[in-house]
Amino acid sequence: MIEMLNRLSGEWGNYLLLWLLQNTLFVGIVLVLLYAYRRRHPYFLRWIALLGLAKLLLPPIPGGQWLVDSPLSLGILNFPTLNLAPITVTAGAAATLSLPGMVLLAWSAGIVLLLLLALRRHFHLRKILKSLRNFERAAAFLPAGHRLSVHLSAFRHSPFLTGIRRPRIVFPALAQNWSDEQLRAVIAHEAAHIRYGDQWLNFPLMLVRLVYFWNPLVWLLGRQIHDIRERLCDDAAIRFLRHTPLQYARCLLSIAESIVRPPVWLTGAIFFAGSSRNFRNRIAYQLTQTEDFVMKQSKLTQVFVLMALALLMLPLSCQVEKEPDETLAPPSSPTASIVEEETADYYSLTEKPEIVEQGIP
């Protein structure tokens, strides 16, 4: 088992290491852009963040030798590689786990633990869905032509959206006491998630968090995606409800006051009120934005930034196979060649040598 881990980590170590370094560099660039353009429209920021997510899902592209000498490479492909060859074990010696093998084992264990946590949250979601009943009062506020359904659960939680083919808005039991304005705000916000296709992002986000659970930049990117899509849906809800940002912020506060318990995270669900940090950022965004706050940048500049970021994905996805350097090969020993050329004949120890008589001259 140990020898198999050492061999597997040695064969795939350098290949995966370069891929992880490339993705980490690209995510870092995306986070810098999100911070630099943080005062721009959330729709523009959403495309930047989605390009970062797409890069994490993009598998390594073999080849790419033609990019090494091109101006597009920018020296990015010349990453230093580490020698992660497996440790050779002599006969009779106990097999020891190499450092790459330890990393591979810890990586696999982390993925398994996160999968078990996601499975536990999925069972909790199924438990809530089994208690659903129709919420006729809230269903009257659904937008025309939407395929959404509204339900009421028997638990106390934040309203959330779940389902891909049959999306459903699930309200907590205490939502029966909410005002019509609060119900309309939640429905308009969750309907905007359906409009932007946010329910399709849950699985890719969970996948990259499983693979890159050790990378804080990936978790920060996931948080940015969540914050941006919530702001985008809040703006859509304000336009639909014809509210001012101040009125909508007050509505958010009134809903948050009725949800006093910590958020219950469920696999595949989009919560209306997530963490307290996210909720504070949403309210602060509504209170600080002005009419020209997010529209200062021209569309041409936004398109240029997105195209440049998309073009950067290609050189940061290629795996270049470098030929071994012959100058680094160990020199052949001169004594070894002499030993190979000089040969000596020996008599067999199992056969008696033949005696040849020689005459005296």
C-alpha positions in Angstrom: 0.0 0.0 0.0 2.8 2.4 0.9 4.7 1.6 -2.2 1.6 2.2 -4.3 1.1 5.6 -2.7 4.8 6.5 -3.3 4.6 5.4 -6.9 1.3 7.2 -7.6 2.5 10.5 -6.0 5.7 10.3 -7.9 4.1 9.8 -11.2 1.4 12.5 -10.8 3.2 14.9 -8.4 4.9 17.2 -10.9 1.9 17.1 -13.3 -0.6 18.2 -10.6 1.8 20.6 -8.9 2.1 22.8 -12.0 -1.6 22.7 -12.5 -2.3 23.8 -8.9 0.3 26.6 -9.1 -1.2 27.9 -12.4 -4.8 27.9 -10.9 -3.6 29.6 -7.7 -1.9 32.3 -9.7 -5.0 32.9 -11.8 -7.3 33.0 -8.8 -5.0 35.5 -7.2 -5.3 37.7 -10.3 -9.1 37.4 -10.2 -9.2 38.5 -6.6 -7.0 41.5 -7.3 -9.3 42.5 -10.1 -12.4 42.1 -7.9 -10.8 44.3 -5.3 -9.7 46.9 -7.8 -13.2 47.1 -9.4 -15.2 46.6 -6.2 -17.1 49.8 -6.8 -18.4 48.7 -10.2 -21.6 47.0 -11.2 -22.1 43.5 -9.7 -22.9 42.1 -13.1 -19.4 43.0 -14.3 -17.9 41.6 -11.1 -19.9 38.4 -11.6 -18.3 37.7 -14.9 -14.8 38.2 -13.5 -15.5 35.8 -10.6 -17.1 33.2 -13.0 -13.9 33.3 -15.1 -12.0 32.4 -12.0 -14.4 29.5 -11.3 -14.1 28.3 -14.9 -10.3 28.2 -14.6 -10.5 26.0 -11.6 -12.7 23.6 -13.4 -10.6 23.6 -16.6 -8.4 20.5 -16.8 -4.7 20.8 -17.8 -4.1 21.0 -21.5 -1.3 18.7 -22.7 1.3 20.1 -25.0 1.6 23.8 -25.3 5.2 23.9 -26.5 4.2 26.4 -29.1 3.3 28.8 -26.3 6.7 28.8 -24.6 8.4 31.1 -27.1 5.3 33.2 -27.9 4.6 36.6 -26.4 1.4 35.2 -25.0 3.3 33.1 -22.5 4.8 36.0 -20.6 7.1 33.6 -18.9 4.2 32.0 -17.1 4.8 28.5 -18.4 8.4 28.4 -17.0 7.4 27.3 -13.6 10.2 25.5 -11.6 9.4 21.8 -11.3 10.2 19.7 -8.2 11.6 16.2 -8.4 8.8 14.2 -6.8 10.1 10.8 -8.0 9.2 8.0 -5.6 11.7 6.8 -3.1 13.4 3.5 -4.0 13.4 1.0 -1.3 16.2 -1.7 -1.0 15.3 -5.3 -0.6 14.7 -6.2 3.0 14.1 -2.6 4.1 10.8 -1.4 5.5 8.8 0.8 3.1 8.4 4.4 4.3 5.9 6.9 3.0 7.5 9.7 1.0 6.6 13.4 1.5 4.5 13.5 -1.8 2.8 10.3 -0.6 1.9 12.0 2.7 0.5 15.0 0.9 -1.6 12.8 -1.4 -2.9 10.9 1.6 -3.8 14.1 3.6 -5.4 15.5 0.4 -7.6 12.4 0.0 -8.6 12.4 3.7 -9.7 16.0 3.5 -11.8 15.4 0.4 -13.5 12.4 2.2 -14.2 14.5 5.3 -15.8 17.3 3.3 -17.9 14.8 1.3 -19.2 13.3 4.5 -20.1 16.8 5.7 -21.9 17.6 2.4 -23.8 14.3 2.7 -24.9 15.1 6.2 -26.2 18.5 5.1 -28.0 16.8 2.2 -29.8 14.5 4.6 -30.8 17.6 6.7 -32.2 19.2 3.5 -34.2 16.1 2.8 -35.6 16.2 6.3 -36.8 19.8 5.8 -38.3 19.0 2.4 -40.3 16.2 3.8 -42.2 18.6 6.1 -43.2 21.0 3.3 -46.7 22.2 2.7 -48.0 24.8 0.2 -47.8 28.5 1.2 -50.8 29.9 -0.7 -50.5 33.4 0.7 -46.9 33.8 -0.6 -47.7 32.1 -3.9 -49.9 35.0 -4.8 -46.8 37.2 -5.1 -45.0 35.0 -7.6 -44.0 36.8 -10.9 -46.1 35.9 -13.9 -44.7 33.1 -16.0 -42.3 31.8 -13.4 -42.0 28.1 -12.7 -41.3 28.6 -9.1 -43.3 27.0 -6.3 -43.6 28.3 -2.7 -43.7 26.1 0.3 -43.7 26.4 4.1 -41.6 24.1 6.3 -42.0 23.1 9.9 -38.5 24.3 10.9 -37.0 27.6 11.8 -34.4 28.7 9.3 -33.7 31.4 6.7 -35.7 31.3 3.4 -33.9 29.4 0.8 -34.1 28.3 -2.9 -33.5 24.7 -3.8 -33.9 22.5 -6.9 -32.7 22.9 -10.5 -35.4 21.4 -12.7 -38.2 22.2 -10.2 -37.0 25.2 -8.1 -38.8 25.8 -4.9 -38.7 28.7 -2.4 -38.9 27.3 1.2 -40.0 29.6 3.9 -39.6 28.9 7.6 -42.6 28.3 9.8 -42.5 31.8 11.3 -43.0 33.3 7.8 -46.7 33.0 8.3 -46.5 36.1 10.5 -44.5 38.2 8.0 -46.0 41.1 6.2 -46.8 41.1 2.5 -43.8 43.4 1.9 -41.4 40.9 3.5 -42.8 38.0 1.5 -42.6 39.9 -1.8 -39.0 40.9 -1.1 -37.9 37.3 -0.5 -39.8 36.0 -3.6 -38.4 38.8 -5.8 -34.9 38.1 -4.6 -35.1 34.3 -5.0 -36.7 34.7 -8.5 -33.7 36.8 -9.5 -31.5 33.8 -8.6 -33.4 31.7 -11.1 -33.1 34.4 -13.7 -29.3 34.5 -13.4 -29.0 30.7 -13.2 -27.4 30.7 -9.8 -28.8 27.3 -8.9 -26.4 25.8 -11.5 -23.4 27.2 -9.7 -23.9 25.2 -6.5 -22.3 22.0 -7.7 -19.2 23.6 -9.4 -18.6 25.7 -6.2 -18.8 22.6 -4.1 -16.5 20.7 -6.4 -13.7 23.3 -6.4 -14.0 23.6 -2.6 -13.5 19.8 -2.3 -10.5 19.8 -4.5 -8.9 23.0 -3.2 -10.0 22.8 0.4 -6.5 23.6 1.5 -6.3 26.8 -0.6 -7.6 29.9 1.1 -7.7 31.9 -2.2 -10.3 29.4 -3.5 -12.5 29.9 -0.4 -12.1 33.6 -0.7 -13.2 33.4 -4.4 -16.3 31.4 -3.4 -17.2 34.0 -0.8 -16.8 36.7 -3.4 -19.1 34.8 -5.8 -21.7 34.5 -3.1 -21.5 38.2 -2.1 -21.7 39.4 -5.7 -24.7 37.3 -6.7 -26.6 38.4 -3.6 -26.0 42.0 -4.4 -27.0 41.4 -8.0 -30.3 39.8 -6.9 -30.9 42.6 -4.4 -30.7 45.1 -7.2 -33.1 43.1 -9.3 -35.5 42.8 -6.4 -35.4 46.6 -5.9 -36.2 47.2 -9.6 -39.1 44.6 -9.5 -40.6 46.0 -6.2 -39.9 49.6 -7.2 -38.4 50.3 -3.9 -35.7 52.7 -2.9 -32.4 51.1 -1.6 -33.3 52.5 1.8 -36.7 50.8 1.8 -35.3 47.5 0.7 -32.5 47.7 3.4 -35.2 48.2 6.1 -37.0 45.2 4.8 -33.8 43.1 5.0 -33.3 44.2 8.6 -36.9 43.3 9.6 -36.4 39.8 8.1 -33.0 39.4 9.8 -34.5 40.3 13.2 -37.0 37.5 12.9 -34.3 34.9 12.2 -32.4 34.8 15.5 -30.9 31.3 15.1 -27.6 30.7 13.4 -27.9 29.8 9.7 -28.3 26.1 8.9 -26.2 25.3 5.9 -27.7 22.8 3.4 -26.1 21.2 0.4 -27.5 22.7 -2.9 -29.5 25.5 -1.3 -29.2 29.3 -1.8 -30.1 31.1 1.4 -31.8 34.5 1.5 -30.0 35.3 4.7 -26.6 33.6 5.0 -23.8 34.6 7.4 -24.1 37.8 9.4 -21.1 39.2 7.5 -22.7 38.7 4.2 -26.0 40.3 5.4 -24.2 43.3 6.8 -22.4 43.8 3.5 -25.7 43.6 1.6 -27.3 46.3 3.8 -24.2 48.5 3.6 -24.2 48.2 -0.2 -27.8 49.3 -0.4 -27.2 52.3 1.9 -24.0 53.6 0.3 -24.6 53.2 -3.4 -25.8 56.1 -5.5 -27.3 56.3 -9.0 -23.9 56.8 -10.6 -22.0 54.7 -8.1 -21.7 51.6 -10.2 -21.8 53.0 -13.7 -18.6 55.0 -13.9 -16.7 52.6 -16.1 -17.3 52.3 -19.8 -18.5 49.1 -21.3 -15.5 49.0 -23.6 -13.1 48.9 -20.7 -15.1 46.1 -19.1 -15.1 44.0 -22.3 -11.3 44.6 -22.6 -10.7 43.4 -19.0 -12.9 40.3 -19.5 -11.2 39.4 -22.8 -7.7 39.8 -21.4 -8.6 37.6 -18.4 -10.1 35.0 -20.7 -7.0 34.9 -22.9 -4.8 34.5 -19.9 -6.6 31.2 -19.1 -4.9 29.5 -22.1 -1.2 29.8 -21.1 -2.1 29.1 -17.5 -3.7 25.8 -18.4 -1.0 24.3 -20.7 1.3 21.5 -19.4 4.6 21.8 -21.3 6.7 18.6 -21.3 10.3 19.7 -21.1 13.0 17.4 -22.5 15.6 16.3 -20.0 18.8 18.3 -20.0 21.7 16.1 -21.2 24.2 18.4 -19.6 22.9 17.5 -16.2 23.4 13.7 -16.8 26.1 12.2 -14.6 29.4 11.6 -16.5 30.4 8.1 -17.2 33.3 6.7 -15.2 36.5 6.0 -17.1 37.3 3.0 -14.9 33.9 1.5 -15.8 34.8 1.5 -19.6 38.1 -0.1 -18.9 36.5 -2.9 -16.9 34.1 -3.5 -19.7 36.9 -3.7 -22.3 39.2 -5.9 -20.3 38.0 -9.5 -20.0 39.5 -12.5 -18.3 38.9 -16.2 -18.8 38.5 -18.4 -15.8 38.3 -22.2 -15.6 35.1 -23.7 -14.5 35.2 -25.0 -10.9 33.1 -28.0 -11.7 35.2 -29.3 -14.5 38.8 -30.7 -14.3 41.2 -28.7 -16.5 43.0 -30.6 -19.3 46.8 -31.0 -18.8 48.8 -30.3 -21.9 52.4 -31.6 -22.0 55.0 -29.2 -23.2 58.4 -30.3 -24.5 61.6 -28.8 -23.1 63.4 -26.8 -25.8 
